Amino acid sequence: MDLERINNIVNQNEKFDVFYNERAVWIQEINENNQMAKVGFVDNFEEKDVFIKDLYERTL
C-alpha cells in the first residue's frame, strides 16, 4: 500500500479491509517520516509497527 492510499483510508468514515500477513488489521497511527504504521490485529489484542508498503487491501 502507498502513503496516499493509507491516508485516504484513515480519513474516511467507511470500513476498509486492510491486511498484514493475511491477518486483518486496523490502522491506529501513521508515521510518514519512516513509512511505518501502528496497526492492531482484529483477531486479538496484539499491536505492531509495520511498514506501510506491507499493508494491503484484499480485492474480491
N, C-alpha and C positions, 0 to 999 in steps of 0.2 A: 504494500500500500504506500502511497506517497503522502507527503505532508499536506498538500492541498485537500486530498480526499479525507484524511483523518480529521482535519479541522472542520470540513463540511459536515461530517458525521456528528462530531461533538456539538456543533452549533445548531443541529436540527432537533425538533421535538419528537420525531418519529424514531422507531426502533430499527436498528440495523443489525444484521447477523454478522458479527466480526469474530474471527477465529485466530488462534495462535496454536500451532502444532496440533491441529484437529480438535482443539478444545474451544468452546465458546467463551468469549471474554466480554467484559465491558470496559471501556476506556475511562480511567479515573483522572489522569493528568497527561499533559503533553509537554515535553521538554524539547523545544525546537532547536536549541543550540547543539545538542548532541544527538538529535534524531531518535530520541527514546520516548516511550510511553509507559506509564504505570497502568497496568491492567489488573482487573480482578477476574478470577475464573468463576463462571456461572455454576459449575458443579461442586464447588466447595468454597472455603473462605481464604484460599491462597491468593496472594498478590505477588506480582513480579514486574520488574522493569525489563522491557523488551525493546528491540529495535523496531521502529515504525515499519521498516521495509519487510519485517517478518509477519506483520498482521495482514490478514486478507479477508475478503468477503466471499462467501460461498454463493455461486450462481446456480440457479435451478434450471 
